[in-house]
């Protein structure tokens, strides 16, 4: 590896180890690498349609939520994300990767690589429990009705 500043490169540098977890630069490096992953993904036509715009994912640091309209789309997106991540040296933590369905989809497992992902009724995203149950669905329907 070499460092480039104003079109001048340093002599090659031999990297011995990575950045320690908890180091102040660690989140910035991860975010930069993850940005490259998402730039390489071709997810046109995937995601959920909100006011004419397709939303494929939410992400904050290393917390990512993928959204899809079908099981097939979600499976494709997860496997694409896993493949592209591996190409640049990142690895998805399959123990922390979960699947959740709304009331309109019959829950079925999805396999990423060789790992069958766990189906859950709720998960924690950015410190909040996310749950898609009848009470949450009714609340969301009422909110949308009030918006007109």
N, C-alpha and C positions, 0 to 999 in steps of 0.2 A: 504494500500500500504506500502511497505517497500523498502528501498534502499539497494542494494547489492554491496559490494566492496570487492574484493579478497575473495570470498566465505563466507564472513561474512554479515549477514543481520541485519539491524537496527530493533528496535522495530517497530511495526505497526504505520503508520502515517495516521491520518484522514485528507483527503483532504477536504477543505472547499469551494474552488472556483478554477476556471481555470486560465490560463495565460491570462493577458490582451492583447488585440489586440494592436500591435505596440511595445510590449516588444521585446527586442533583441533576446530572446530565442524562441519566438513564431514561426518564420519561420522554425527553426531547428526541433522543436517538430512536427510541421505539416508535414515536409518533411519525418521525421522518421516514422510517422504514415501512411502516404501515401505510403511509400515504402512497408510497411507490406500489405497494401491493394493490391498493384500490384503483390506482391509475391503470394497472395492467388488466383489470377485470373488465370483461365486456358483458355488462348486465343490462343492456338496452332491452326494454320490453319485460324485464323482471321487476319484482317489487309489488307494492300496492299503490293503487291510483288514489291520490288525494288531490282534489280540485284540478285534475288534468296533469298533475306531475307524478311521476313514479318515484316512490321512496323505497330504496332497497335496503337501507340500513341506518341505524343510529350508532354513533360511536363517540366515546369519551375516553381518552387514554387507551387502556387495554380492554375496556368494556364495550363489547359490540353486540348489537341486536340486529339480526337479519330478518327481513319481512318478505313474504312471498304469498301469491294468491293460490298456489297449489303445492302439493307434496313434491311433485316432480320438479317444480321450479326451486323449491327450498333445497332439495337434494343436490341439484345441479349447482346452486350457489354455494352451498357448504363445501362440496367437493372441489369446485373452482378455487374458493378461498384457501382451502387446505393446500392444493397443488401449487398455486402461485406463491403462497407464504413459504412453502418448502424451497421453492426455487431461489428465494433471496435469503434463505437461512433462518427463517422463523418457523416455529412449530406450534400448532394449535394444541391447547391443553384439552384433550378429549374428556378428561374427568370433570372439567368445568363447563363443557359444552353441553347444553340441554336443549330440548325441543318443547315448545308449548303450542297448543292449537286453540283456536276459538271454537265456539259452539257449532259452527258450520262445517267443520272438518272432522272426520273420524280419525282419532289418534292412531298413528302407525309409526313404527320405528324407522329411522333413516340411518344408513350406514355411510360413514365417511372414512375412506381408506379401508381398514379392516375393522373399524370400531362401530358397534351399534350404539347410537346415542340414546340417552335416557329421556323418556317422555315425562314431563312434570306438569303439575297443575298451577305452580307458581314459581317465581324465581326472584332474585334480588338484583336490581339494576340501579346503580348509583346510590346504593344504600336504601332503596325503597322496594318493598315487596310488590311485585307485579303479578296480578291474578286476573284471569279472564273467566269470571263466573257469571251466573245469572244476575246477581245484584250489580256487578260492575257494568254488565251489558245494558241493563235497564237504565242505569244512571247515564250512560253514554248516549243512549237513544233519546232520553229526555233532554239532555243538553243540546243535542243536535236539533230537536224539534223546536226548542226555545230560540235557537239561532236563526230559525226560519228557513 
